Amino acid sequence: MARVAFIGLGVMGYPMAGHLAARGHAVTIYNRTAARAEAWVAQHGNSWAATPAEAARGAEIVFACVGNDDDLRSVTTGEAGAFEGIARGAVFVDHTTASAAVARELHRAAWDRGAHFIDAPVSGGQAGAENGTLTVMCGGEAEPYGRVEPVIAAYARSCRLMGGVGAGQLTKMVNQICIAGLLQGLSEGLAFAQKAGLDGQAVLDVISKGAAGSWQMENRGTTMLEDRFDFGFAVDWMRKDLAICLAEADANGAALPVTALVDQFYKDVQGMGGRRWDTSSLIRRLR
């Protein structure tokens, strides 16, 4: 059992920290909105801190799951940030989907304080966080990764070190690039089936067993047919992630024509009022 801190109790962080507590780890949590931190402690016990620095003080591992690069800087190197309180030899594990550049920046900042930094974005969405079945892709040094992997297992089905610092974020970019293209293809296919007068659910039942099958088809196909998008990973968050992907592609010379196009389709969905709709709402553009 480890003494850990968890910073950020959003839709992902709240259940992830809960799994750590359920496994018997000593958890100190921090959240910008104190009422949510108090609610978590009421549900899971343990303790909450008034600042990230206070939460990190004395922890062997400090986890974070916040919104973007700037949020991450705020809770690490900002005023009363976690790096003010982090112990020498401790490991900071960042589950935020952020840029590879900020991962490298914070790795250096942690190193200057005698601590370690691992970028560890996750895939699996809110359901994966709640069910403890996330996939975690990590970047950093092997020794601190080896220390945190058994603790991450509290909420992960799969966890792997992908390479040096930033490799976790780069792998998550690949994940989002693939999802964007899959969802656009699924949207077009289902919209076509409906226009052609086919039974959409019957189509899904048949083609999901063949080469067209995917996680998105199995988990989002039916709800897309039913025009339900009030769950899952929001369009606003996907656009944030795709912006990171496109910026990295500009830097490394990769061509992402489909990703750039789907990003603009998501912009259309935002214009339709779908900022908080699930990412499978791409099909609404086609109806």
Summary of the structure (lengths in Angstrom):
residues: 287
radius of gyration: 19.8
end to end distance: 52.1
largest distance: 64.4
contacts: 1006
relative contact order: 0.10
helix: 55%
strand: 15%
